[in-house]
Amino acid sequence: MLTAPTNTTPSPWPHRLATVLVCAVFPLIWVGGLVTSSEAGMAVPDWPNTYGYNLFLYPWQTWFFGPWDIFVEHGHRLLGAVVGMLTIVVAWSLWKHESRRWVVQLGFSALLLVISQGVLGGMRVVLNKQLLAMIHGCVGPLFFAVCVALWQFTSRRYPAVPAGDSSNFSVRATKLYRLALITSALAYVQIGFGAAVRHLPHMPDSAKPETFQVAVLMHLFMAAVLAVHVLSISLRGMAAPVAADRPSLRRPSFLLLFAFLTQVALGAGAWVVNYGLPDWVRSAASAPEYVVRTQSFAQIAISTAHVAVGSLILVTSLVLTLRAASWRSAASAGSVRSGALVAFGGLFLKGAAG
């Protein structure tokens, strides 16, 4: 079993490296979504090589000036490899500098997740299975959430528990924590339904049309449930006196609300560019005619953005969960740890069931 060193001197390097990792993973989410939107998942038919070349030795001229789908897919592999190496460095830095054993273990959990994600992506190519692509699309946001949690835990401001916290604020923080925790779990479930809607049309041998309809209805239902939760959590996070006392709650609360409103607009746009106008809109006399253009710029851009913003909603809600957990009640070290592990345990269980 891995054990953290006894050195208790705080080091800024785990947080710095975790910041770099988060900044690398979010673009990877975008590029991964772009691969699916561009239908470029099988542009490179071999793995772990690229057309027989070592991943890092594939001719850059062919990559840059070759077909678009190869450019996207190979770029996705390169960025994924970079993220994998960064995760190794973060895990090593935590083992060397971090005194909290559970944070070290979380760092190695991130390493295990990124390895699993790489293998999933490779098996999707080798076996040419859309089901693996769908699972791959669910594990990515989960890994992103783990990286953001590491970024939060390694910050010198965490846990930020001021002395003499009022009982009134303690109650407010506890309610916000519980609501944010549920919202994070719902956001991840919604990502799963979104992945089903995105991939089921490409799985004709294993999915009936009724299955796709159920996935769409569940996706819409979950969006409505999330709307209620996001509005409630945003109002709580931005409301005084919480906002006045804790600006770190206000900022992610505002970002969560903005991201969700953007996601609703992107979701409506993604449906139109992929499947056309809904029947109830087409039945209106003044409805304009719209023709779906496969692989159009609008179709690729809107669908990709919809995937990326979904992950942003998940991690923003998670940040609120972890910050509220550190401020609730007396917020002893034990309660902070337990709150963080409870928040994360739910996401890991859902990811494993994924």
Residue, then its C-alpha position, 0 to 999 in steps of 0.5 A: m500500500l502506498t503511504a505518503p511521506t512524513n514531511t508536513t511542510p506545505s508545498p505549492w507544487p501539488h496545487r500548481l501541477a493540479t492547476v495545469l492538469v485541470c487546464a489540460v483536461f478541459p480542452l481534452i473534453w472539447v476535443g473528445g466531443l469533437v471526435t464524436s461530432s466529426e464522426a472521426g472515432m475510427a479515422v485511425p484504425d490502429w492503436p496504440n500506434t497511428y497508421g503503424y507509427n509510434l504515437f509521437l513519431y507520426p509525421w506532423q506534415t501528414w497530421f497537419f495537412g492531411p484529412w480533417d478526421i485524422f487531424v482531430e483523432h490523432g490530436h485527441r490521442l496526443l492531448g490524451a497522452v499529455v494529460g496522462m503524463l501530467t497525471i503521473v506527475v501530479a500523483w508523484s507530487l502528491w506522494k512526495h509533498e502531501s501529508r493527507r493520505w486520502v488526498v494522495q490516494l485520490g491522486f492515484s485514483a486519478l491516475l487509475l482513471v486516466i489509464s482506464q480512459g486511455v484503454l477504453g479509447g483504444m479498445r473502442v478503436v480496436l473493437n470498433k464498438q459504439l458502446l465503448a465510445m459511450i462509456h468512454g464519454c462518461v468516464g472522461p467527465l468523471f476524470f475531470a471531476v477528480c482533477v478539479a477535486l484535487w485542484q480544490f483540495t491542494s489549494r492553500r485556501y482549503p479548508a477555509v474555516p474562519a473562527g467563530d462561524s455563526s450557527n446561522f451560516s452553519v445551517r445555510a452552508t449545510k443546506l447548500y452542501r447537501l443541495a450541491l451534492i445532489t446536483s453534482a450526482l444529477a449532473y453526472v447522471q444527465i451526462g450519461f443520458g446525454a451520451a446515450v442520446r448521442h451514441l444510440p443512433h449509431m448502434p442500430d444492431s443493439a438499440k431499438p428506436e424505442t430505446f432512443q426515445v426513452a433516452v431522449l425523454m429521460h434526458l429532457f426530464m433530468a434537464a428539468v430536474l436539474a433546472v430546479h436544483v441549479l436555480s435553487i443552489s445558485l440563489r442560495g450561493m449568491a444570496a446574502p449573507v452567504a455571498a457577503d461572507r463567502p465570495s468563493l461560494r458566489r462565484p461558482s454559483f453564478l458560473l453554475l447558473f450561467a453554464f446551465l442557461t448556456q447548456v439549455a440553449l446549446g441543447a435546443g440548438a443541438w437537437v435542431v442541427n441534428y434532428g431538425l425542428p420538433d413537430w410542434v414547431r413545424s406545425a406552426a404556420s410561421a415556422p421557417e423551414y430547416v434542413v439538417r445538414t450532416q457534418s455542417f459547421a453548426q452541427i459539429a460546433i454546437s454538439t461539441a459545445h453541448v458536451a463540454v458545457g455539461s462537464l463544466i456544470l458537473v465540476t462547478s457543482l462539485v466545487l460548490t459541494l466541496r467548499a460548502a462541506s469545508w464550511r459547514s458546522a464546526a468544520s473539523a478536519g474529520s468532517v471536511r474529509s468525510g464530506a469530501l469523501v461522501a461527495f466523491g463516493g457518489l460520483f465514483l459509484k455512478g461512474a463505476a455503474g456507468 
